[in-house]
Amino acid sequence: MLMPTDTFFTRRRTVRRYSGRQLSDDTLRELFEEASHAPTTGNMQLYSAVVTRSAEMKRRLAPMHFGQPQFQGCQAAVTVCADLRRFTRWCEISGAEAGFDNLQMFFAGVLDAAMFAQQLCTAAESRGLGTCYLGTTTYNAPEIAEALSLPQLVVPVTTVTVGYPDECPADPGRLPVEAIMHQESYEDFSDSRLRELYADKEAREDSRRFVEENSLENLAQVFARVRYPRNPTNASRSRLRLLYARPASISEHH
Amino acid sequence: MLMPTDTFFTRRRTVRRYSGRQLSDDTLRELFEEASHAPTTGNMQLYSAVVTRSAEMKRRLAPMHFGQPQFQGCQAAVTVCADLRRFTRWCEISGAEAGFDNLQMFFAGVLDAAMFAQQLCTAAESRGLGTCYLGTTTYNAPEIAEALSLPQLVVPVTTVTVGYPDECPADPGRLPVEAIMHQESYEDFSDSRLRELYADKEAREDSRRFVEENSLENLAQVFARVRYPRNPTNASRSRLRLLYARPASISEHH
């Protein structure tokens, strides 16, 4: 398939509702093949991905993704992981010790995983498939790791749901490029400039509806109080998650 | 431009040598516009990017990227950052407090930044530009943050160099898809299976040359001892970096 790149990205939409059209194993494998050519740290490919297609695994994982319908309804859910284990073990069986027990390398694995995931999405979308990232993967990383039998040094980073679209979502809108693009050094926006940059977003009809439905004053309050409220347990849970992801597991392994 | 998606990704190459052909500000802005439609957590766009084009900033940043020639020779270096500050400040001026002082949200920002960076690369490559990721950005994150005047809550994640190619790199090779694709649960490969999966990589002529040049026994040793040697200071430096990235900075801000 040929895609017009100047409009492909601006027209792409996250798709959460999928039709019953089957995604073949061959097509899924081709998507993996294409995505595996994404850039990767030192050509080490510090990632792996676990495909969930069976009804049994979907049932087991669904609550860890808070029952989101795009997980239930997709043709395949691909959980992309930072994987320092495969490389470390390859070194071990080659009489070499990979010194990857540091956050630097964990971070490299996270980036490798994200670059692969994003390439997988683009490869899928260019074939008319729809995709959606699930942020729940990092919320429930330890439980998901257990369900997918991830060994030490393999940490789930994100999950991409894939399927043929059964919806044509409206443009969700993005901030103007000036809000994200800084020349030579970071411009710490003044309050008035910040208001300007968010003005279009706040003026959208769906934004105003969210504000009204929640009886709040503005869109920022919808995000801060309803969609992503401060959670007193967040900080400690995050630390647990870090311990989980941390090289502690490497020393256990050795 | 139209791109054949089935071969586009498998044929893409990381490009480290750029010609003198100018990259216009307009084209760069278009790349940002396209990349800004990459998926993003809750449509919050928890990232920003700082463009380095001036000779002065290049000179200043070059040592932080260990003098890599692709940084010196590129038309633009784009340092992509997890940015929790813009969103937090937008909430503040809207009478809302963003509870983003946890690793969960930092992680969301890192993923948003990586998805944006990868979309930027694909948009650039589809126009005939070449790109290269610089892993040095996380090695020297604190110094780079200072050079780019990044305020608190803005953490550099990676840098993408962009320019028109002055080389046609050979295929660096990737592991077979079976090495990264797991069905339903993670398969912890046996030693012999692992050897099979790395066999083609080890048999490559460039791999054998690396081994010979370094007077080592095999490719894994080249990676573990020469390219990514264990560094006794890595662990502590990583911790410093985490503190740097951590919400400590948020509480200072409030």
Interface residues (C-beta under 8 A of the other chain):
Chain A: M1 L2 M3 P4 T5 D6 F8 F9 T10 R11 R12 T14 R29 E30 F32 E33 E34 A35 S36 H37 A38 P39 T41 G42 N43 M44 Q45 Y47 S48 A49 V50 V51 T52 R53 S54 M57 C81 D83 R85 R86 F87 R89 W90 C91 I93 S94 G95 A96 E97 A98 G99 F100 D101 N102 L103 Q104 M105 F107 A108 V110 L111 A114 M115 F116 A117 Q118 Q119 C121 T122 A123 S126 R127 T131 C132 Y133 G135 T138 Y139 L148 S149 L150 P151 V154 V157 T158 P172 G173 R174 L175 V177 A179 I180 M181 H182 Q183 E184 S185 Y186 D188 F189 D191 L194 R195 Y198 E217 N218 L219 A220 Q221 F223 A224 R225 R227 Y228 P229 R230 N231 N234 A235 R237 S238 R239 R241 L242 P247
Chain B: M1 L2 M3 P4 T5 D6 F8 F9 T10 R12 T14 R29 E30 F32 E33 E34 A35 S36 H37 A38 P39 T40 T41 G42 N43 M44 Q45 Y47 S48 A49 V50 V51 T52 R53 S54 M57 C81 D83 R85 R86 F87 R89 W90 C91 I93 S94 G95 A96 E97 A98 G99 F100 D101 N102 L103 Q104 M105 F107 A108 V110 L111 A114 M115 F116 A117 Q118 Q119 C121 T122 A123 S126 R127 T131 C132 Y133 G135 T138 Y139 L148 S149 L150 P151 V154 V157 T158 P172 G173 R174 L175 V177 A179 I180 M181 H182 Q183 E184 S185 Y186 D188 F189 D191 L194 R195 Y198 E217 N218 L219 A220 Q221 F223 A224 R225 R227 Y228 P229 R230 N231 N234 A235 R237 S238 R239 R241 L242 P247
